[in-house]
Amino acid sequence: MWLQVSKTKFDSVTRYRIKDGGLSFFCDIGLVLIDEVHLLNDPRGASLEAIVSRIKMLARSPEMESSALAHVRFIAVSATIPNIEDLGEWLMVPVQGLKRYSYATF
């Protein structure tokens, strides 16, 4: 399943699905790509933070134990984020999973 939505729309849809008990919406999510993750440090980043926190919370719930969501992976990309280690810790990424690329790498 491929799902492409804005953070605002995803926040809205998931908030109401959780209230209605519709957790099956999350079962097939195994990978979350967060583009422009540097927006977390911006007033507009609150909805992005809520989404990621909600996904992390649901991934640990007993209802999701046998779903792809229980092993969800995050790919967070940004051209301007200086605190990659802090972000990795929040996303619960092992240190060896953090990758920093620069133009010199290519």
N, CA, C and O atoms as a MOPAC input file, in Angstrom:
PM7 MOZYME 1SCF
protein

 N      0.84500 1    -1.16600 1     0.00000 1
 C      0.00000 1     0.00000 1     0.00000 1
 C      0.89400 1     1.23300 1     0.00000 1
 O      1.86500 1     1.29400 1     0.75500 1
 N      0.58600 1     2.18900 1    -0.81500 1
 C      1.28900 1     3.46900 1    -0.87700 1
 C      0.30300 1     4.54500 1    -0.46500 1
 O     -0.79300 1     4.63000 1    -1.01900 1
 N      0.67800 1     5.35400 1     0.48900 1
 C     -0.17400 1     6.42000 1     0.98700 1
 C      0.64700 1     7.69500 1     1.00200 1
 O      1.68600 1     7.76600 1     1.65800 1
 N      0.18200 1     8.69500 1     0.28100 1
 C      0.88900 1     9.96900 1     0.26100 1
 C     -0.10000 1    11.04800 1     0.67400 1
 O     -1.07900 1    11.31800 1    -0.02200 1
 N      0.17300 1    11.65800 1     1.81900 1
 C     -0.72100 1    12.69200 1     2.33000 1
 C      0.09400 1    13.80200 1     2.97600 1
 O      1.25400 1    13.61400 1     3.34400 1
 N     -0.52900 1    14.94400 1     3.10200 1
 C      0.11100 1    16.03000 1     3.84200 1
 C      0.04200 1    15.70100 1     5.32700 1
 O     -0.79600 1    14.91000 1     5.76200 1
 N      0.92200 1    16.31000 1     6.08800 1
 C      0.91700 1    16.02800 1     7.53200 1
 C     -0.39100 1    16.47100 1     8.17100 1
 O     -0.87000 1    15.82300 1     9.10200 1
 N     -0.96900 1    17.55000 1     7.69600 1
 C     -2.22700 1    18.04700 1     8.25300 1
 C     -3.36400 1    17.07400 1     7.98300 1
 O     -4.16400 1    16.79700 1     8.87600 1
 N     -3.44600 1    16.55400 1     6.76900 1
 C     -4.49900 1    15.60300 1     6.42200 1
 C     -4.32300 1    14.28900 1     7.19200 1
 O     -5.29600 1    13.73300 1     7.69900 1
 N     -3.08700 1    13.79600 1     7.27800 1
 C     -2.83000 1    12.56100 1     8.00300 1
 C     -3.20100 1    12.72200 1     9.46800 1
 O     -3.80200 1    11.82500 1    10.06100 1
 N     -2.84800 1    13.85600 1    10.05300 1
 C     -3.19100 1    14.13900 1    11.44300 1
 C     -4.69600 1    14.08500 1    11.63200 1
 O     -5.18600 1    13.45800 1    12.57200 1
 N     -5.42100 1    14.73000 1    10.75500 1
 C     -6.88100 1    14.78300 1    10.85600 1
 C     -7.50900 1    13.39800 1    10.70400 1
 O     -8.33200 1    12.99200 1    11.52500 1
 N     -7.12400 1    12.68200 1     9.66200 1
 C     -7.69800 1    11.36000 1     9.39400 1
 C     -7.39600 1    10.39400 1    10.52600 1
 O     -8.28800 1     9.67400 1    10.97600 1
 N     -6.16100 1    10.36600 1    10.99100 1
 C     -5.79900 1     9.40600 1    12.03300 1
 C     -6.42200 1     9.75100 1    13.37700 1
 O     -6.75800 1     8.85600 1    14.15300 1
 N     -6.57500 1    11.01700 1    13.65400 1
 C     -7.18900 1    11.42000 1    14.92400 1
 C     -8.61600 1    10.89300 1    15.01700 1
 O     -9.01900 1    10.37800 1    16.06000 1
 N     -9.37800 1    11.01600 1    13.94300 1
 C    -10.76600 1    10.54900 1    13.97100 1
 C    -10.86700 1     9.04100 1    13.88000 1
 O    -11.77800 1     8.44500 1    14.45500 1
 N     -9.95300 1     8.42000 1    13.17200 1
 C     -9.96400 1     6.95400 1    13.10700 1
 C     -9.68700 1     6.35200 1    14.47500 1
 O    -10.30900 1     5.35600 1    14.84500 1
 N     -8.77900 1     6.92800 1    15.22300 1
 C     -8.46000 1     6.41000 1    16.55700 1
 C     -9.67400 1     6.55100 1    17.47000 1
 O     -9.99800 1     5.63400 1    18.22600 1
 N    -10.34700 1     7.70400 1    17.39900 1
 C    -11.54000 1     7.91200 1    18.23200 1
 C    -12.61800 1     6.88500 1    17.92200 1
 O    -13.34100 1     6.44600 1    18.81600 1
 N    -12.72600 1     6.49600 1    16.62800 1
 C    -13.75200 1     5.54600 1    16.20700 1
 C    -13.30800 1     4.09500 1    16.34700 1
 O    -14.06400 1     3.17900 1    16.02300 1
 N    -12.09000 1     3.88400 1    16.82700 1
 C    -11.59200 1     2.52300 1    16.97700 1
 C    -11.10100 1     1.91300 1    15.68400 1
 O    -10.93200 1     0.69600 1    15.61100 1
 N    -10.86700 1     2.71300 1    14.66700 1
 C    -10.45100 1     2.21900 1    13.35700 1
 C     -8.95600 1     2.05700 1    13.22900 1
 O     -8.34700 1     2.66000 1    12.34500 1
 N     -8.35300 1     1.26600 1    14.08100 1
 C     -6.90200 1     1.08600 1    14.05700 1
 C     -6.42600 1     0.27300 1    12.86300 1
 O     -5.23100 1     0.27200 1    12.56700 1
 N     -7.31900 1    -0.41500 1    12.17300 1
 C     -6.90200 1    -1.21900 1    11.02500 1
 C     -6.26600 1    -0.35300 1     9.94000 1
 O     -5.50400 1    -0.85300 1     9.11200 1
 N     -6.57000 1     0.91900 1     9.94400 1
 C     -5.96500 1     1.85500 1     8.99700 1
 C     -4.44400 1     1.80900 1     9.07700 1
 O     -3.77200 1     2.01700 1     8.06700 1
 N     -3.89400 1     1.54500 1    10.24200 1
 C     -2.45700 1     1.57800 1    10.47300 1
 C     -1.74700 1     0.25400 1    10.22200 1
 O     -0.52100 1     0.23300 1    10.11400 1
 N     -2.46800 1    -0.82900 1    10.12900 1
 C     -1.86200 1    -2.16600 1    10.11100 1
 C     -0.78800 1    -2.36200 1     9.05300 1
 O      0.19900 1    -3.05300 1     9.30300 1
 N     -0.95800 1    -1.77200 1     7.88300 1
 C     -0.03500 1    -2.01800 1     6.78300 1
 C      1.09700 1    -1.01200 1     6.70400 1
 O      1.92800 1    -1.10600 1     5.80100 1
 N      1.15900 1    -0.05800 1     7.61000 1
 C      2.21900 1     0.94000 1     7.57400 1
 C      3.47900 1     0.34300 1     8.16700 1
 O      3.51900 1    -0.00300 1     9.34800 1
 N      4.50800 1     0.22400 1     7.34300 1
 C      5.77800 1    -0.33000 1     7.80000 1
 C      6.93600 1     0.64000 1     7.61200 1
 O      8.01900 1     0.43800 1     8.16000 1
 N      6.70100 1     1.69100 1     6.83800 1
 C      7.74500 1     2.66900 1     6.55200 1
 C      7.10800 1     4.05000 1     6.47200 1
 O      6.10800 1     4.24700 1     5.78300 1
 N      7.69400 1     4.99200 1     7.17700 1
 C      7.20700 1     6.36900 1     7.15500 1
 C      8.35200 1     7.25700 1     6.68900 1
 O      9.41400 1     7.29600 1     7.31000 1
 N      8.12900 1     7.96000 1     5.60600 1
 C      9.10200 1     8.90100 1     5.07800 1
 C      8.69300 1    10.30300 1     5.52800 1
 O      7.60600 1    10.77700 1     5.20000 1
 N      9.56400 1    10.95100 1     6.27200 1
 C      9.29100 1    12.29800 1     6.76400 1
 C     10.18100 1    13.26200 1     5.98900 1
 O     11.38800 1    13.33100 1     6.21800 1
 N      9.57600 1    13.99500 1     5.08000 1
 C     10.32600 1    14.97100 1     4.29900 1
 C     10.34200 1    16.29700 1     5.04500 1
 O      9.38500 1    16.63700 1     5.74000 1
 N     11.40900 1    17.02700 1     4.90100 1
 C     11.58000 1    18.33100 1     5.54000 1
 C     11.40600 1    18.23600 1     7.06300 1
 O     10.68300 1    19.02500 1     7.67100 1
 N     12.07900 1    17.26500 1     7.65300 1
 C     11.95900 1    17.00700 1     9.08300 1
 C     12.42000 1    18.20100 1     9.92500 1
 O     12.07100 1    18.29900 1    11.10100 1
 N     13.18700 1    19.09400 1     9.34000 1
 C     13.61700 1    20.29500 1    10.07000 1
 C     12.43100 1    21.16400 1    10.48900 1
 O     12.57800 1    22.04000 1    11.34100 1
 N     11.26500 1    20.93200 1     9.90000 1
 C     10.07400 1    21.69600 1    10.29300 1
 C      9.61500 1    21.38100 1    11.71700 1
 O      8.76800 1    22.08700 1    12.26300 1
 N     10.16700 1    20.32700 1    12.32100 1
 C      9.83900 1    20.04400 1    13.71500 1
 C     10.20300 1    21.21200 1    14.62200 1
 O      9.58000 1    21.41500 1    15.66500 1
 N     11.19300 1    21.96300 1    14.23100 1
 C     11.64700 1    23.10700 1    15.02100 1
 C     10.99500 1    24.40100 1    14.54600 1
 O     11.60800 1    25.46700 1    14.59200 1
 N      9.77700 1    24.30200 1    14.10100 1
 C      9.04400 1    25.41800 1    13.51800 1
 C      7.62400 1    25.37000 1    14.08300 1
 O      7.15200 1    24.29300 1    14.44700 1
 N      6.94100 1    26.49200 1    14.16300 1
 C      5.55100 1    26.45000 1    14.64500 1
 C      4.66500 1    25.49300 1    13.83800 1
 O      3.69500 1    24.94700 1    14.36400 1
 N      5.00200 1    25.29600 1    12.56900 1
 C      4.21900 1    24.37100 1    11.73200 1
 C      4.54800 1    22.91300 1    12.02600 1
 O      3.89000 1    22.01200 1    11.50800 1
 N      5.55200 1    22.67900 1    12.84500 1
 C      5.98500 1    21.31300 1    13.10800 1
 C      5.16800 1    20.56300 1    14.14200 1
 O      5.37300 1    19.36500 1    14.34000 1
 N      4.24700 1    21.24300 1    14.80300 1
 C      3.45900 1    20.57800 1    15.85500 1
 C      2.64200 1    19.41500 1    15.30600 1
 O      2.56900 1    18.36200 1    15.93900 1
 N      2.03300 1    19.58700 1    14.15000 1
 C      1.23300 1    18.48500 1    13.60000 1
 C      2.13400 1    17.32800 1    13.16600 1
 O      1.75000 1    16.16700 1    13.30300 1
 N      3.32300 1    17.62600 1    12.64600 1
 C      4.26300 1    16.57200 1    12.28300 1
 C      4.70700 1    15.79500 1    13.51800 1
 O      4.77200 1    14.56600 1    13.49600 1
 N      5.00600 1    16.50700 1    14.58000 1
 C      5.39700 1    15.84800 1    15.82200 1
 C      4.25600 1    14.98300 1    16.36200 1
 O      4.49100 1    13.87900 1    16.85400 1
 N      3.03100 1    15.48100 1    16.27200 1
 C      1.86900 1    14.70900 1    16.73900 1
 C      1.70100 1    13.42700 1    15.93800 1
 O      1.40200 1    12.37200 1    16.49700 1
 N      1.89100 1    13.52100 1    14.64200 1
 C      1.74900 1    12.34000 1    13.78100 1
 C      2.78100 1    11.27500 1    14.14300 1
 O      2.43800 1    10.11100 1    14.34600 1
 N      4.03900 1    11.68200 1    14.22100 1
 C      5.10000 1    10.72100 1    14.51800 1
 C      4.89400 1    10.11500 1    15.90800 1
 O      5.06900 1     8.91100 1    16.09500 1
 N      4.52700 1    10.93700 1    16.86600 1
 C      4.27000 1    10.43400 1    18.22500 1
 C      3.11100 1     9.45400 1    18.24100 1
 O      3.15900 1     8.44000 1    18.93600 1
 N      2.07500 1     9.75400 1    17.48000 1
 C      0.90700 1     8.86600 1    17.41400 1
 C      1.28800 1     7.52900 1    16.78100 1
 O      0.87200 1     6.47400 1    17.25900 1
 N      2.06300 1     7.56800 1    15.72600 1
 C      2.49800 1     6.32500 1    15.07500 1
 C      3.35500 1     5.50300 1    16.02500 1
 O      3.17300 1     4.29000 1    16.12800 1
 N      4.28200 1     6.14300 1    16.71900 1
 C      5.12800 1     5.43300 1    17.67800 1
 C      4.28700 1     4.80300 1    18.78800 1
 O      4.53600 1     3.66500 1    19.18400 1
 N      3.29500 1     5.53500 1    19.28900 1
 C      2.42900 1     5.02900 1    20.35100 1
 C      1.63500 1     3.81400 1    19.85700 1
 O      1.56200 1     2.79700 1    20.54700 1
 N      1.04900 1     3.92100 1    18.67700 1
 C      0.25500 1     2.82200 1    18.13800 1
 C      1.11400 1     1.60200 1    17.82000 1
 O      0.66300 1     0.46700 1    17.97300 1
 N      2.33800 1     1.83000 1    17.38300 1
 C      3.22800 1     0.71200 1    17.05900 1
 C      3.48700 1    -0.15200 1    18.28000 1
 O      3.72800 1    -1.35200 1    18.14900 1
 N      3.44100 1     0.43900 1    19.45800 1
 C      3.69000 1    -0.30800 1    20.69500 1
 C      2.41300 1    -0.89300 1    21.30700 1
 O      2.48000 1    -1.57100 1    22.33200 1
 N      1.26200 1    -0.64300 1    20.70100 1
 C      0.01600 1    -1.12900 1    21.29300 1
 C     -0.16600 1    -2.62500 1    21.00800 1
 O      0.24300 1    -3.11000 1    19.95300 1
 N     -0.77100 1    -3.34500 1    21.93400 1
 C     -0.98000 1    -4.79100 1    21.76300 1
 C     -1.77200 1    -5.14000 1    20.50400 1
 O     -1.55600 1    -6.19900 1    19.91600 1
 N     -2.68400 1    -4.26500 1    20.08300 1
 C     -3.49600 1    -4.52900 1    18.89400 1
 C     -2.65200 1    -4.59900 1    17.62200 1
 O     -3.05700 1    -5.22200 1    16.64100 1
 N     -1.50100 1    -3.97400 1    17.63600 1
 C     -0.65200 1    -3.90400 1    16.44400 1
 C      0.50800 1    -4.89400 1    16.48000 1
 O      1.36500 1    -4.87900 1    15.59700 1
 N      0.53800 1    -5.74700 1    17.48800 1
 C      1.67200 1    -6.63800 1    17.72000 1
 C      2.06200 1    -7.47500 1    16.49800 1
 O      3.25000 1    -7.68700 1    16.25400 1
 N      1.09400 1    -7.94700 1    15.74000 1
 C      1.41200 1    -8.80400 1    14.59500 1
 C      1.32700 1    -8.05600 1    13.26200 1
 O      1.29900 1    -8.68900 1    12.20600 1
 N      1.28500 1    -6.74600 1    13.29300 1
 C      1.17500 1    -5.96400 1    12.05500 1
 C      2.52400 1    -5.38600 1    11.65300 1
 O      3.48300 1    -5.41100 1    12.42500 1
 N      2.58100 1    -4.87200 1    10.44800 1
 C      3.79700 1    -4.20600 1     9.96500 1
 C      4.12900 1    -2.99600 1    10.83200 1
 O      5.30000 1    -2.65800 1    11.00300 1
 N      3.12400 1    -2.35600 1    11.36900 1
 C      3.33500 1    -1.15800 1    12.17700 1
 C      4.17000 1    -1.43500 1    13.42400 1
 O      4.87700 1    -0.54800 1    13.90200 1
 N      4.09800 1    -2.64000 1    13.94800 1
 C      4.88400 1    -2.98400 1    15.14500 1
 C      6.38400 1    -2.85600 1    14.88600 1
 O      7.17100 1    -2.71800 1    15.82300 1
 N      6.77300 1    -2.90100 1    13.62400 1
 C      8.18800 1    -2.81000 1    13.25200 1
 C      8.42500 1    -1.62500 1    12.31800 1
 O      9.30200 1    -1.66600 1    11.45500 1
 N      7.64100 1    -0.58400 1    12.50000 1
 C      7.70800 1     0.57700 1    11.60100 1
 C      9.10600 1     1.17700 1    11.57700 1
 O      9.78600 1     1.25600 1    12.60000 1
 N      9.51600 1     1.59600 1    10.39600 1
 C     10.79700 1     2.26900 1    10.21900 1
 C     10.51900 1     3.69400 1     9.76900 1
 O      9.55800 1     3.95300 1     9.04400 1
 N     11.36000 1     4.60300 1    10.20000 1
 C     11.23400 1     6.00200 1     9.82100 1
 C     12.43200 1     6.40400 1     8.98000 1
 O     13.57400 1     6.08400 1     9.31200 1
 N     12.16500 1     7.10100 1     7.90000 1
 C     13.21700 1     7.74600 1     7.13000 1
 C     12.91400 1     9.23300 1     7.21100 1
 O     11.89400 1     9.69700 1     6.70300 1
 N     13.79600 1     9.96500 1     7.84500 1
 C     13.61000 1    11.40900 1     8.02100 1
 C     14.66600 1    12.11700 1     7.18800 1
 O     15.86200 1    11.88400 1     7.36800 1
 N     14.23100 1    12.97800 1     6.28000 1
 C     15.17400 1    13.66000 1     5.40300 1
 C     15.04600 1    15.17000 1     5.54500 1
 O     13.96300 1    15.71700 1     5.75400 1
 N     16.19600 1    15.81300 1     5.42200 1
 C     16.26200 1    17.26600 1     5.48200 1
 C     17.62500 1    17.69500 1     4.96200 1
 O     18.62600 1    17.00600 1     5.16000 1
 N     17.64800 1    18.82800 1     4.30200 1
 C     18.91900 1    19.36400 1     3.83900 1
 C     19.55600 1    20.25600 1     4.89400 1
 O     20.70600 1    20.67000 1     4.75100 1
 N     18.81100 1    20.55200 1     5.95100 1
 C     19.29100 1    21.57800 1     6.88500 1
 C     19.21800 1    21.19200 1     8.35600 1
 O     19.24000 1    22.08400 1     9.20400 1
 N     19.13400 1    19.93100 1     8.69700 1
 C     18.99200 1    19.58200 1    10.11500 1
 C     20.36800 1    19.33500 1    10.75200 1
 O     21.09500 1    18.43200 1    10.33800 1
 N     20.71300 1    20.13300 1    11.74600 1
 C     22.02700 1    19.98800 1    12.36200 1
 C     22.07100 1    18.93900 1    13.48000 1
 O     23.13200 1    18.37400 1    13.74900 1
 N     20.94300 1    18.67300 1    14.12900 1
 C     20.93300 1    17.80400 1    15.30900 1
 C     20.40500 1    16.41100 1    14.97900 1
 O     19.40600 1    15.96500 1    15.54400 1
 N     21.07600 1    15.74100 1    14.07200 1
 C     20.64600 1    14.42700 1    13.61900 1
 C     20.62400 1    13.41000 1    14.76600 1
 O     19.77200 1    12.52200 1    14.79000 1
 N     21.54900 1    13.53600 1    15.70500 1
 C     21.59700 1    12.59300 1    16.82900 1
 C     20.36500 1    12.73400 1    17.71800 1
 O     19.80000 1    11.72900 1    18.14900 1
 N     19.94300 1    13.96000 1    17.99800 1
 C     18.73800 1    14.18500 1    18.81100 1
 C     17.50600 1    13.62600 1    18.11600 1
 O     16.66300 1    12.98800 1    18.74700 1
 N     17.40600 1    13.86600 1    16.83000 1
 C     16.27800 1    13.35900 1    16.06000 1
 C     16.27500 1    11.83200 1    16.05800 1
 O     15.22600 1    11.21000 1    16.22600 1
 N     17.43700 1    11.23800 1    15.86900 1
 C     17.54200 1     9.78400 1    15.88600 1
 C     17.12800 1     9.18300 1    17.21600 1
 O     16.47700 1     8.13800 1    17.25900 1
 N     17.50200 1     9.83600 1    18.28700 1
 C     17.11300 1     9.35800 1    19.61800 1
 C     15.59900 1     9.40200 1    19.78300 1
 O     14.99900 1     8.46100 1    20.30100 1
 N     14.98100 1    10.49700 1    19.34200 1
 C     13.52200 1    10.63300 1    19.45400 1
 C     12.80300 1     9.57400 1    18.61900 1
 O     11.77200 1     9.04400 1    19.03300 1
 N     13.35100 1     9.26800 1    17.44300 1
 C     12.74800 1     8.25800 1    16.58000 1
 C     13.15500 1     6.84200 1    16.97100 1
 O     12.72400 1     5.87700 1    16.34000 1
 N     13.98800 1     6.70900 1    18.01600 1
 C     14.46500 1     5.42700 1    18.52300 1
 C     15.27600 1     4.67500 1    17.46800 1
 O     15.10200 1     3.47200 1    17.27200 1
 N     16.15900 1     5.40200 1    16.80000 1
 C     17.03200 1     4.83300 1    15.77200 1
 C     18.36300 1     4.49100 1    16.42100 1
 O     18.94600 1     5.33300 1    17.10400 1
 N     18.85400 1     3.27800 1    16.22400 1
 C     20.17400 1     2.96200 1    16.75900 1
 C     21.23000 1     3.84800 1    16.08000 1
 O     21.06400 1     4.25300 1    14.93000 1
 N     22.29500 1     4.13600 1    16.79400 1
 C     23.33200 1     5.04000 1    16.28700 1
 C     23.82900 1     4.60400 1    14.90700 1
 O     24.06300 1     5.44800 1    14.04200 1
 N     23.99100 1     3.31200 1    14.69600 1
 C     24.48000 1     2.83700 1    13.40500 1
 C     23.45900 1     3.05000 1    12.28000 1
 O     23.79900 1     2.91400 1    11.10500 1
 N     22.21900 1     3.38000 1    12.63200 1
 C     21.18400 1     3.63900 1    11.63100 1
 C     21.14600 1     5.07800 1    11.15800 1
 O     20.43100 1     5.39800 1    10.20900 1
 N     21.90700 1     5.95300 1    11.80500 1
 C     21.93200 1     7.36400 1    11.40600 1
 C     22.91400 1     7.55200 1    10.25500 1
 O     24.05100 1     7.08700 1    10.32500 1
 N     22.48600 1     8.21800 1     9.21800 1
 C     23.34100 1     8.46700 1     8.06000 1
 C     23.31900 1     9.95600 1     7.74400 1
 O     22.25200 1    10.55200 1     7.59900 1
 N     24.48500 1    10.54200 1     7.64000 1
 C     24.60200 1    11.94700 1     7.27800 1
 C     25.32700 1    12.01100 1     5.92500 1
 O     26.45000 1    11.52700 1     5.78000 1
 N     24.67200 1    12.60200 1     4.97000 1
 C     25.25100 1    12.73300 1     3.63900 1
 C     25.50800 1    14.19900 1     3.35000 1
 O     24.80300 1    15.07800 1     3.84300 1
 N     26.50500 1    14.44200 1     2.56000 1
 C     26.78900 1    15.80400 1     2.11900 1
 C     27.15800 1    15.72000 1     0.64000 1
 O     27.30700 1    14.63500 1     0.07700 1
 N     27.29900 1    16.87500 1     0.03800 1
 C     27.68400 1    16.88600 1    -1.37800 1
 C     29.02300 1    16.19100 1    -1.58700 1
 O     29.27000 1    15.61600 1    -2.64700 1
 N     29.87700 1    16.24400 1    -0.58800 1
 C     31.18700 1    15.59900 1    -0.69100 1
 C     31.05800 1    14.08400 1    -0.79000 1
 O     31.94000 1    13.41700 1    -1.33000 1
 N     29.95500 1    13.53900 1    -0.26700 1
 C     29.71900 1    12.10000 1    -0.29200 1
 C     29.47400 1    11.61700 1    -1.71300 1
 O     29.84000 1    10.49700 1    -2.06700 1
 N     28.85900 1    12.45700 1    -2.51500 1
 C     28.49800 1    12.05900 1    -3.87400 1
 C     29.61100 1    12.35300 1    -4.76900 1
 O     29.52200 1    12.09600 1    -5.97000 1

